């Protein structure tokens, strides 16, 4: 099972004041890794010892359509949105693809 990387502290003295920064809206979700290895697909939660494929079958079905000779690991926050652009932490009960 792949281990999830944790964020590291960035010291302000290492940040260039002249660099152009892109800022995006912070949307909270649940941290997951989607691992695609040939025909095997696993959705692994940050605090889970097993995959979460049964919680989000829609994601697994879409990921199975991705074909690659190399292993793919997508790491990020799983968030869901509603029709009025409100975002919620990912839950199998309110997942919208």
MOVENMO-V473854 format. One record per run of one state. SS is the DSSP state (hx for helix, st for strand, lp for the rest). FROM is the first residue (numbers start at 0). TO is the last residue. Records with the same first field share a line. If there is no record, write none. Layout:
SS=FROM-TO  FROM-TO
This chain:
lp=0-10  14-28  37-38  45-49  51-55  63-70  81-85  89-96
hx=11-13  56-62
st=29-36  39-44  50-50  71-80  86-88
